[in-house]
Amino acid sequence: MFNAITHSQIYVLDQDTALDFYVGTLGLEVGADVDMGFMRWLTVNVPGHPDRQILLEKPGPPAMSEETAEQVRELVTKGATGGSLIFSTDDCRKTYETLRARGVEFTEEPTERPYGIDCGLRDPFGNSIRFTQPKV
């Protein structure tokens, strides 16, 4: 049976903007950036961890019709696609301050939880992102 999750996917409205945000601002690295003709296969991952990649997919053909793609784009801008990313960090407050200094707007400041400290933000398209400093 299965032995790993290798890729997850979120929708983005512009892959160049997504690349700038996820790599330039959040500090992830490019896993793949391939023009497949019918789509651009663009993935990012936590530096040094290419075994788990995030596909930054632009809604549209071949996966869906243009009509459906327009509906998905509307949902993305509302933050209503249901996609979210959760990262871990060794120091939630320090990561928060670093990203805030880079201009990231947060939906929730670092907060103590039963499982550790976490906070929330949205990417430029509305996707939910959280990062957590787990309790040790």
DSSP file with accessible surface (Angstrom, degrees, kcal/mol):
  #  RESIDUE AA STRUCTURE BP1 BP2  ACC     N-H-->O    O-->H-N    N-H-->O    O-->H-N    TCO  KAPPA ALPHA  PHI   PSI    X-CA   Y-CA   Z-CA
    1    1 A M              0   0  215      0, 0.0     0, 0.0     0, 0.0     0, 0.0   0.000 360.0 360.0 360.0-163.7    0.0    0.0    0.0
    2    2 A F        +     0   0  192      1,-0.1     3,-0.1     3,-0.0     0, 0.0  -0.257 360.0 179.2 -69.5 150.4    1.0    3.7    0.3
    3    3 A N        +     0   0  157      1,-0.3     2,-0.3     0, 0.0    -1,-0.1   0.384  61.8   9.4-130.6   0.1    4.2    4.7    2.0
    4    4 A A        -     0   0   66     48,-0.0     2,-0.6     0, 0.0    -1,-0.3  -0.965  58.4-122.1-169.3 156.3    4.3    8.5    1.7
    5    5 A I        +     0   0  109     -2,-0.3     3,-0.1     1,-0.1    -3,-0.0  -0.961  33.0 172.6-101.3 120.8    2.5   11.7    0.7
    6    6 A T        +     0   0   78     -2,-0.6    47,-3.3     1,-0.3     2,-0.4   0.765  58.1  24.7-101.9 -31.2    4.6   13.3   -2.0
    7    7 A H  E     -a   53   0A  76     45,-0.2     2,-0.3    47,-0.1    -1,-0.3  -0.998  51.3-176.3-139.8 141.3    2.5   16.2   -3.2
    8    8 A S  E     -a   54   0A  37     45,-2.2    47,-3.7    -2,-0.4     2,-0.4  -0.864  21.4-142.0-122.5 165.3   -0.3   18.4   -2.0
    9    9 A Q  E     +a   55   0A  69     -2,-0.3     2,-0.3    45,-0.2    47,-0.2  -0.970  19.5 175.6-135.6 140.5   -2.0   21.0   -4.1
   10   10 A I  E     -a   56   0A   5     45,-2.4    47,-2.4    -2,-0.4     2,-0.4  -0.969  32.5-115.0-133.6 154.4   -3.5   24.5   -3.7
   11   11 A Y  E     -a   57   0A  51     -2,-0.3     2,-0.3    45,-0.2    47,-0.2  -0.728  31.1-178.5 -88.8 138.3   -4.9   26.8   -6.3
   12   12 A V        -     0   0    0     45,-2.3     3,-0.2    -2,-0.4    61,-0.0  -0.946  26.1-142.4-129.9 152.4   -3.2   30.1   -7.0
   13   13 A L  S    S+     0   0   46     -2,-0.3     2,-0.4     1,-0.3    -1,-0.1   0.740  91.7  23.8 -89.4 -22.2   -4.3   32.7   -9.5
   14   14 A D     >  -     0   0   63      1,-0.1     4,-2.3    43,-0.1    -1,-0.3  -0.940  63.7-158.2-145.3 117.3   -0.9   33.7  -10.8
   15   15 A Q  H  > S+     0   0   21     -2,-0.4     4,-2.5     2,-0.2     5,-0.2   0.826  93.9  53.5 -70.3 -30.7    2.0   31.3  -10.6
   16   16 A D  H  > S+     0   0   99      2,-0.2     4,-2.3     1,-0.2    -1,-0.2   0.925 111.6  45.9 -68.6 -41.2    4.7   34.0  -10.8
   17   17 A T  H  > S+     0   0   61      2,-0.2     4,-2.4     1,-0.2    -2,-0.2   0.912 113.3  50.8 -64.2 -41.1    3.2   35.9   -7.8
   18   18 A A  H  X S+     0   0    0     -4,-2.3     4,-3.3     2,-0.2     5,-0.4   0.922 109.1  50.7 -62.3 -43.8    2.9   32.6   -6.0
   19   19 A L  H  X>S+     0   0   36     -4,-2.5     4,-2.4     1,-0.2     5,-1.1   0.932 110.6  49.3 -60.6 -45.1    6.5   31.8   -6.6
   20   20 A D  I  <>S+     0   0  111     -4,-2.3     5,-1.1     3,-0.2     4,-0.5   0.919 116.9  42.1 -61.0 -42.8    7.6   35.2   -5.3
   21   21 A F  I  X>S+     0   0   19     -4,-2.4     5,-2.7     3,-0.2     4,-0.9   0.965 119.7  39.6 -70.1 -53.1    5.5   34.7   -2.2
   22   22 A Y  I  <5S+     0   0    0     -4,-3.3     6,-2.6     3,-0.2    -3,-0.2   0.873 133.0  23.1 -71.0 -34.4    6.2   31.1   -1.3
   23   23 A V  I  X5S+     0   0   45     -4,-2.4     4,-0.8    -5,-0.4    -3,-0.2   0.900 129.9  39.4 -94.3 -53.6    9.9   31.3   -2.2
   24   24 A G  I  4<S+     0   0   49     -5,-1.1    -3,-0.2    -4,-0.5    -2,-0.1   0.864 131.8  22.2 -68.0 -37.0   10.8   34.9   -1.9
   25   25 A T  I  <<S+     0   0   26     -5,-1.1    -3,-0.2    -4,-0.9    -4,-0.1   0.890 130.6  36.2 -98.6 -50.7    8.8   35.7    1.2
   26   26 A L  T  4<S-     0   0   32     -5,-2.7    -3,-0.2    -6,-0.1    -4,-0.1   0.695 101.0-124.4 -81.2 -19.1    8.2   32.5    3.0
   27   27 A G     <  +     0   0   35     -4,-0.8    -4,-0.2    -6,-0.3    -3,-0.1   0.649  57.8 143.6  88.0  15.8   11.6   31.0    2.2
   28   28 A L        -     0   0   16     -6,-2.6     2,-0.3    18,-0.1    18,-0.2  -0.274  44.0-124.4 -76.3 172.9   10.5   27.8    0.6
   29   29 A E  E     -B   45   0A  75     16,-2.9    16,-2.3    -2,-0.0     2,-0.3  -0.887  22.8 -99.9-120.3 155.2   12.5   26.4   -2.4
   30   30 A V  E     -B   44   0A  67     -2,-0.3    14,-0.3    14,-0.2     3,-0.1  -0.563  31.1-178.8 -71.6 127.2   11.4   25.4   -5.9
   31   31 A G  E    S-     0   0A  33     12,-2.6     2,-0.3     1,-0.4    13,-0.2   0.849  71.0 -10.7 -88.8 -46.1   10.9   21.7   -6.3
   32   32 A A  E     -B   43   0A  25     11,-1.1    11,-2.8     2,-0.0    -1,-0.4  -0.988  48.7-176.9-153.4 144.8   10.0   21.8  -10.0
   33   33 A D  E     +B   42   0A  74     -2,-0.3     2,-0.5     9,-0.2     9,-0.2  -0.776  27.4 161.8-144.1  93.0    9.1   24.4  -12.5
   34   34 A V  E     -B   41   0A  74      7,-2.4     7,-3.1    -2,-0.3     2,-0.8  -0.969  36.8-142.4-125.1 126.1    8.2   22.7  -15.8
   35   35 A D  E     +B   40   0A 133     -2,-0.5     5,-0.2     5,-0.2    -2,-0.0  -0.780  20.4 179.9 -83.0 110.2    6.3   24.0  -18.8
   36   36 A M        -     0   0   83      3,-2.9     2,-1.4    -2,-0.8     4,-0.2   0.307  42.7-118.7 -94.5   7.0    4.3   21.0  -19.9
   37   37 A G  S    S+     0   0   69      2,-0.3     3,-0.1     1,-0.2    -1,-0.1  -0.390 110.4  48.1  88.2 -57.2    2.7   22.8  -22.8
   38   38 A F  S    S-     0   0  124     -2,-1.4     2,-0.3     1,-0.2    -1,-0.2   0.573 128.9  -1.6 -92.2 -10.9   -0.8   22.4  -21.5
   39   39 A M        -     0   0   42     23,-0.1    -3,-2.9    -5,-0.0     2,-0.6  -0.973  69.9-109.3-167.2 163.0    0.1   23.6  -17.9
   40   40 A R  E     -B   35   0A  57     -2,-0.3     2,-1.0    -5,-0.2    18,-0.3  -0.923  24.9-149.0-102.6 120.3    3.0   24.7  -15.8
   41   41 A W  E     +B   34   0A  79     -7,-3.1    -7,-2.4    -2,-0.6     2,-0.5  -0.809  27.9 171.9 -90.9 102.1    3.9   22.2  -13.1
   42   42 A L  E     +B   33   0A   0     -2,-1.0    14,-3.1    14,-0.3     2,-0.3  -0.963   2.4 170.8-120.8 116.3    5.2   24.4  -10.3
   43   43 A T  E     -BC  32  55A   0    -11,-2.8   -12,-2.6    -2,-0.5   -11,-1.1  -0.921  11.4-169.8-125.1 152.4    6.0   22.9   -6.9
   44   44 A V  E     -BC  30  54A   0     10,-1.8    10,-3.0    -2,-0.3     2,-0.3  -0.911   7.3-178.5-131.0 160.8    7.7   24.3   -3.8
   45   45 A N  E     -B   29   0A   2    -16,-2.3   -16,-2.9    -2,-0.3     8,-0.1  -0.975  40.6 -80.9-152.5 163.7    8.9   22.6   -0.6
   46   46 A V    >   -     0   0   60      6,-0.5     3,-2.5     3,-0.4     6,-0.2  -0.488  69.9 -87.6 -62.8 135.5   10.5   23.3    2.7
   47   47 A P  T 3  S+     0   0   64      0, 0.0    -1,-0.1     0, 0.0   -19,-0.0  -0.212 114.3  12.4 -51.5 131.2   14.2   23.7    2.1
   48   48 A G  T 3  S+     0   0   59     -3,-0.1     3,-0.1     1,-0.0    -2,-0.1   0.466 109.3  90.5  81.4   2.8   16.0   20.3    2.2
   49   49 A H    X   +     0   0  104     -3,-2.5     3,-1.5     1,-0.1    -3,-0.4  -0.467  34.9 151.9-128.6  64.0   12.7   18.3    2.2
   50   50 A P  T 3   +     0   0   75      0, 0.0     3,-0.1     0, 0.0    -1,-0.1   0.573  60.2  83.4 -72.2  -3.9   11.9   17.6   -1.5
   51   51 A D  T 3  S+     0   0  108      1,-0.2     2,-0.4    -3,-0.1    -2,-0.0   0.646  93.9  45.4 -73.5 -12.9   10.0   14.5   -0.5
   52   52 A R  S <  S+     0   0  116     -3,-1.5    -6,-0.5    -6,-0.2     2,-0.3  -0.905  77.8 176.9-134.5 104.6    6.9   16.6    0.3
   53   53 A Q  E     -a    7   0A  28    -47,-3.3   -45,-2.2    -2,-0.4     2,-0.5  -0.785  24.6-139.6-112.8 153.4    6.0   19.2   -2.4
   54   54 A I  E     -aC   8  44A  14    -10,-3.0   -10,-1.8    -2,-0.3     2,-0.6  -0.955  17.1-142.5-111.0 120.0    3.1   21.7   -2.8
   55   55 A L  E     -aC   9  43A  12    -47,-3.7   -45,-2.4    -2,-0.5     2,-1.1  -0.738   5.6-153.3 -81.9 121.1    1.8   22.0   -6.3
   56   56 A L  E     -a   10   0A   0    -14,-3.1     2,-0.4    -2,-0.6   -14,-0.3  -0.792  26.5-172.1 -95.5  90.2    0.9   25.7   -7.0
   57   57 A E  E     -a   11   0A  28    -47,-2.4   -45,-2.3    -2,-1.1   -16,-0.1  -0.733  22.1-142.6 -98.1 132.1   -1.8   25.0   -9.6
   58   58 A K        -     0   0  110     -2,-0.4   -45,-0.2   -18,-0.3     2,-0.1  -0.765  33.7-112.2 -86.8 125.9   -3.6   27.6  -11.7
   59   59 A P  S    S+     0   0    4      0, 0.0    -1,-0.1     0, 0.0    10,-0.0  -0.381  74.1  73.6 -60.9 131.8   -7.3   26.7  -12.1
   60   60 A G    >>  +     0   0    7     -2,-0.1     4,-0.9     9,-0.0     3,-0.9  -0.934  65.6  13.4 156.1-173.5   -8.0   25.8  -15.7
   61   61 A P  T 34 S+     0   0   82      0, 0.0     4,-0.1     0, 0.0     0, 0.0  -0.267 103.6  29.8 -61.6 149.7   -7.6   23.2  -18.4
   62   62 A P  T 34 S+     0   0   85      0, 0.0   -23,-0.1     0, 0.0     3,-0.1  -1.000 127.5  42.7 -89.4  -6.0   -6.8   20.4  -18.6
   63   63 A A  T <4 S+     0   0   65     -3,-0.9     2,-0.3     1,-0.1     0, 0.0   0.779 126.8   5.9 -71.5 -26.7   -8.1   19.7  -15.1
   64   64 A M  S  < S-     0   0   28     -4,-0.9    -1,-0.1     3,-0.0     2,-0.0  -0.986  79.9 -94.9-153.3 160.0  -11.3   21.7  -15.5
   65   65 A S     >  -     0   0   64     -2,-0.3     4,-2.8    -5,-0.1     5,-0.2  -0.268  41.7-108.9 -69.4 164.1  -13.4   23.6  -18.0
   66   66 A E  H  > S+     0   0  106      1,-0.2     4,-2.2     2,-0.2     5,-0.2   0.886 120.3  54.6 -63.4 -36.0  -13.0   27.4  -18.3
   67   67 A E  H  > S+     0   0  145      2,-0.2     4,-1.6     1,-0.2    -1,-0.2   0.942 111.7  42.8 -62.8 -46.4  -16.4   27.9  -16.7
   68   68 A T  H  > S+     0   0   57      1,-0.2     4,-2.6     2,-0.2    -2,-0.2   0.913 110.8  56.7 -66.1 -40.1  -15.5   25.7  -13.7
   69   69 A A  H  X S+     0   0    0     -4,-2.8     4,-2.8     1,-0.2    -2,-0.2   0.898 105.0  51.8 -58.7 -40.6  -12.1   27.5  -13.5
   70   70 A E  H  X S+     0   0   85     -4,-2.2     4,-2.0     2,-0.2    -1,-0.2   0.913 109.8  49.1 -63.5 -40.6  -13.8   30.9  -13.2
   71   71 A Q  H  X S+     0   0  101     -4,-1.6     4,-2.1     2,-0.2    -2,-0.2   0.918 111.7  48.9 -64.5 -41.1  -15.9   29.5  -10.3
   72   72 A V  H  X S+     0   0   22     -4,-2.6     4,-2.8     1,-0.2    -2,-0.2   0.923 108.4  53.7 -65.1 -42.2  -12.8   28.2   -8.6
   73   73 A R  H  X S+     0   0   46     -4,-2.8     4,-2.1     1,-0.2    -1,-0.2   0.907 108.3  50.4 -59.6 -40.5  -11.0   31.5   -9.1
   74   74 A E  H  X S+     0   0   96     -4,-2.0     4,-1.0     1,-0.2    -1,-0.2   0.915 111.7  47.6 -63.3 -41.8  -13.9   33.3   -7.4
   75   75 A L  H  <>S+     0   0   78     -4,-2.1     5,-2.8     1,-0.2     4,-0.4   0.889 108.6  54.8 -66.2 -39.3  -13.7   30.8   -4.5
   76   76 A V  H ><5S+     0   0    0     -4,-2.8     3,-1.9     1,-0.2    -2,-0.2   0.940 105.5  51.9 -59.5 -47.4  -10.0   31.2   -4.2
   77   77 A T  H 3<5S+     0   0   85     -4,-2.1    -1,-0.2     1,-0.3    -2,-0.2   0.773 110.1  49.9 -64.6 -22.1  -10.3   35.0   -3.8
   78   78 A K  T 3<5S-     0   0  152     -4,-1.0    -1,-0.3    -3,-0.4    -2,-0.2   0.459 113.2-119.4 -89.8  -4.1  -12.8   34.5   -1.0
   79   79 A G  T < 5S+     0   0   26     -3,-1.9     3,-0.3    46,-0.4    -3,-0.2   0.805  79.9 122.5  70.0  29.2  -10.5   32.0    0.8
   80   80 A A      < +     0   0   56     -5,-2.8    -4,-0.2     1,-0.2    -5,-0.1   0.136  29.8  97.6-115.0  20.1  -13.2   29.4    0.4
   81   81 A T  S    S-     0   0   46     -6,-0.3    -1,-0.2    -5,-0.2     3,-0.1   0.624  86.6-125.7 -83.6 -10.7  -11.5   26.5   -1.6
   82   82 A G        +     0   0   73      1,-0.3     2,-0.2    -3,-0.3    -2,-0.1   0.355  66.5 131.9  85.8  -8.2  -10.9   24.6    1.6
   83   83 A G        +     0   0   25    -72,-0.0    45,-1.1    46,-0.0     2,-0.3  -0.563  26.5 162.9 -79.3 139.0   -7.2   24.3    0.9
   84   84 A S  E     -d  128   0B  67     -2,-0.2     2,-0.4    43,-0.2    45,-0.2  -0.989  26.7-143.7-150.9 156.9   -4.8   25.2    3.7
   85   85 A L  E     -d  129   0B  15     43,-2.1    45,-2.4    -2,-0.3     2,-0.4  -0.964   9.3-166.3-121.4 140.2   -1.2   24.6    4.5
   86   86 A I  E     -d  130   0B 118     -2,-0.4     2,-0.3    43,-0.2    45,-0.2  -0.987  10.2-177.0-129.4 120.5    0.3   24.0    8.0
   87   87 A F  E     -d  131   0B  42     43,-2.6    45,-2.4    -2,-0.4     2,-0.3  -0.768  18.0-133.0-109.2 159.9    4.0   24.3    8.5
   88   88 A S  E     -d  132   0B  96     -2,-0.3     2,-0.3    43,-0.2    45,-0.2  -0.813  22.3-177.2-109.9 155.0    6.0   23.6   11.7
   89   89 A T        -     0   0   25     43,-2.4     3,-0.3    -2,-0.3    42,-0.0  -0.977  33.6-132.2-145.6 154.3    8.7   25.9   13.1
   90   90 A D  S    S+     0   0  158     -2,-0.3     2,-0.3     1,-0.3    43,-0.1   0.723 104.7  26.8 -78.1 -23.3   11.1   25.8   16.0
   91   91 A D     >  -     0   0   72      1,-0.1     4,-2.5    41,-0.1    -1,-0.3  -0.774  64.2-177.2-144.5  94.5   10.2   29.3   17.0
   92   92 A C  H  > S+     0   0    0     -2,-0.3     4,-2.6    -3,-0.3     5,-0.2   0.904  85.6  49.0 -61.1 -45.1    6.8   30.6   16.1
   93   93 A R  H  > S+     0   0  112      2,-0.2     4,-2.4     1,-0.2    -1,-0.2   0.906 112.5  47.4 -66.1 -40.4    7.2   34.1   17.5
   94   94 A K  H  > S+     0   0  142      2,-0.2     4,-2.5     1,-0.2    -1,-0.2   0.924 113.3  48.5 -66.5 -42.6   10.6   34.6   15.7
   95   95 A T  H  X S+     0   0   41     -4,-2.5     4,-2.7     1,-0.2     5,-0.3   0.922 110.8  52.5 -62.7 -41.6    9.1   33.3   12.4
   96   96 A Y  H  X S+     0   0   13     -4,-2.6     4,-2.7    -5,-0.2    -2,-0.2   0.940 110.9  45.9 -57.9 -49.2    6.1   35.6   12.8
   97   97 A E  H  X S+     0   0   99     -4,-2.4     4,-2.2     2,-0.2    -1,-0.2   0.902 112.2  51.5 -64.4 -40.4    8.4   38.6   13.4
   98   98 A T  H  X S+     0   0   56     -4,-2.5     4,-0.9     2,-0.2    -1,-0.2   0.943 114.4  42.4 -61.2 -47.7   10.6   37.7   10.4
   99   99 A L  H  <>S+     0   0   11     -4,-2.7     5,-2.3     1,-0.2     3,-0.3   0.875 111.3  54.9 -70.6 -35.8    7.6   37.4    8.1
  100  100 A R  H ><5S+     0   0  129     -4,-2.7     3,-1.8    -5,-0.3    -1,-0.2   0.914 105.2  53.6 -62.0 -39.8    5.9   40.4    9.4
  101  101 A A  H 3<5S+     0   0   90     -4,-2.2    -1,-0.2     1,-0.3    -2,-0.2   0.772 104.4  56.9 -65.1 -24.7    9.1   42.4    8.6
  102  102 A R  T 3<5S-     0   0  133     -4,-0.9    -1,-0.3    -3,-0.3    -2,-0.2   0.350 127.7 -99.3 -86.8   3.7    8.8   41.1    5.1
  103  103 A G  T < 5 +     0   0   57     -3,-1.8     2,-0.2     1,-0.3    -3,-0.2   0.535  68.1 154.8  94.7   7.4    5.3   42.5    4.8
  104  104 A V      < -     0   0   11     -5,-2.3     2,-0.5    -8,-0.1    -1,-0.3  -0.501  35.9-141.6 -70.7 133.1    3.2   39.4    5.4
  105  105 A E        -     0   0  169     17,-0.3    17,-0.9    -2,-0.2     2,-0.3  -0.868  17.8-148.7 -96.9 127.3   -0.3   40.3    6.8
  106  106 A F  E     -E  121   0B  40     -2,-0.5    15,-0.3    15,-0.2     3,-0.1  -0.688  20.4-160.0 -99.5 148.0   -1.4   37.9    9.5
  107  107 A T  E    S+     0   0B  85     13,-1.9     2,-0.3     1,-0.3    14,-0.2   0.605  88.2  18.5 -92.9 -18.8   -5.0   36.8   10.3
  108  108 A E  E    S-E  120   0B  60     12,-1.9    12,-1.7     3,-0.0    -1,-0.3  -0.940  75.7-133.2-155.3 130.3   -3.9   35.6   13.7
  109  109 A E  E     -     0   0B 128     -2,-0.3     9,-0.1    10,-0.2   -16,-0.1  -0.314  55.4 -64.5 -74.4 165.0   -0.9   36.5   15.9
  110  110 A P  E     -     0   0B  24      0, 0.0     2,-0.4     0, 0.0     9,-0.2  -0.285  64.0-174.3 -54.0 130.3    1.1   33.7   17.7
  111  111 A T  E     -E  118   0B  49      7,-2.5     7,-2.0    -3,-0.1     2,-0.3  -0.993  27.7-115.2-134.6 136.7   -1.2   32.1   20.2
  112  112 A E  E     +E  117   0B 116     -2,-0.4     5,-0.2     5,-0.2     0, 0.0  -0.543  40.7 175.8 -69.5 130.8   -0.7   29.5   22.9
  113  113 A R  E >   -E  116   0B  71      3,-3.4     3,-1.2    -2,-0.3     0, 0.0  -0.870  47.1-101.7-128.3 166.9   -2.6   26.3   22.2
  114  114 A P  T 3  S+     0   0  113      0, 0.0     3,-0.1     0, 0.0    21,-0.0   0.816 125.0  43.7 -60.1 -26.4   -2.8   22.9   23.9
  115  115 A Y  T 3  S-     0   0  117      1,-0.2    20,-2.3    19,-0.1     2,-0.3   0.467 128.7 -76.9 -98.1  -5.3   -0.5   21.5   21.2
  116  116 A G  E <   -EF 113 134B   3     -3,-1.2    -3,-3.4    18,-0.3     2,-0.4  -0.989  67.9 -39.9 146.9-152.9    2.0   24.5   21.0
  117  117 A I  E     +EF 112 133B  15     16,-2.1    16,-3.6    -2,-0.3     2,-0.3  -0.940  60.0 162.8-113.4 132.6    2.1   28.0   19.6
  118  118 A D  E     -EF 111 132B   4     -7,-2.0    -7,-2.5    -2,-0.4     2,-0.3  -0.940  16.1-171.9-145.0 167.6    0.6   28.8   16.3
  119  119 A C  E     - F   0 131B   0     12,-1.6    12,-1.5    -2,-0.3     2,-0.3  -0.942  15.5-130.3-150.5 171.5   -0.5   31.7   14.1
  120  120 A G  E     +EF 108 130B   0    -12,-1.7   -12,-1.9    -2,-0.3   -13,-1.9  -0.936  23.0 160.3-135.0 152.8   -2.3   32.2   10.8
  121  121 A L  E     -EF 106 129B   1      8,-2.7     8,-2.8    -2,-0.3     2,-0.4  -0.918  28.5-123.7-151.6 175.5   -2.0   34.2    7.5
  122  122 A R  E     - F   0 128B 113    -17,-0.9   -17,-0.3    -2,-0.3     6,-0.2  -0.965  22.1-124.2-126.3 147.5   -3.3   34.1    4.0
  123  123 A D    >   -     0   0    7      4,-2.1     3,-1.4    -2,-0.4  -105,-0.1  -0.223  47.8 -84.6 -77.1 177.2   -1.3   34.0    0.8
  124  124 A P  T 3  S+     0   0   72      0, 0.0    -1,-0.1     0, 0.0  -106,-0.0   0.655 130.2  48.2 -60.8 -10.8   -1.9   36.7   -1.9
  125  125 A F  T 3  S-     0   0   17      2,-0.1   -46,-0.4  -114,-0.1  -107,-0.0   0.552 123.4 -95.0-106.2 -13.2   -4.8   34.7   -3.2
  126  126 A G  S <  S+     0   0   10     -3,-1.4     2,-0.1     1,-0.3   -45,-0.1   0.360  71.3 146.5 114.9  -5.0   -6.7   33.9    0.0
  127  127 A N        -     0   0    2   -116,-0.1    -4,-2.1     1,-0.1    -1,-0.3  -0.439  50.4-117.3 -66.9 138.6   -5.4   30.4    0.8
  128  128 A S  E     -dF  84 122B  33    -45,-1.1   -43,-2.1    -6,-0.2     2,-0.4  -0.571  33.7-178.1 -79.4 133.7   -5.1   29.8    4.6
  129  129 A I  E     +dF  85 121B   2     -8,-2.8    -8,-2.7    -2,-0.3     2,-0.3  -0.996   2.9 177.5-132.1 136.2   -1.6   29.1    6.0
  130  130 A R  E     -dF  86 120B  48    -45,-2.4   -43,-2.6    -2,-0.4     2,-0.4  -0.960  10.2-161.6-129.6 152.9   -0.7   28.3    9.6
  131  131 A F  E     -dF  87 119B   9    -12,-1.5   -12,-1.6    -2,-0.3     2,-0.4  -0.996  10.7-162.0-136.8 145.2    2.6   27.5   11.2
  132  132 A T  E     -dF  88 118B  19    -45,-2.4   -43,-2.4    -2,-0.4   -14,-0.2  -0.961  21.9-151.1-129.5 139.9    3.0   25.9   14.6
  133  133 A Q  E     - F   0 117B  54    -16,-3.6   -16,-2.1    -2,-0.4   -43,-0.1  -0.922  36.8-140.6-103.5 100.2    5.7   25.5   17.2
  134  134 A P  E     - F   0 116B  70      0, 0.0   -18,-0.3     0, 0.0     2,-0.1  -0.269  18.1-104.3 -64.4 149.5    4.8   22.1   18.6
  135  135 A K              0   0  135    -20,-2.3   -19,-0.0     1,-0.1   -20,-0.0  -0.472 360.0 360.0 -66.5 143.6    5.1   21.5   22.4
  136  136 A V              0   0  191     -2,-0.1    -1,-0.1    -3,-0.1    -3,-0.0  -0.614 360.0 360.0-104.2 360.0    8.1   19.4   23.3
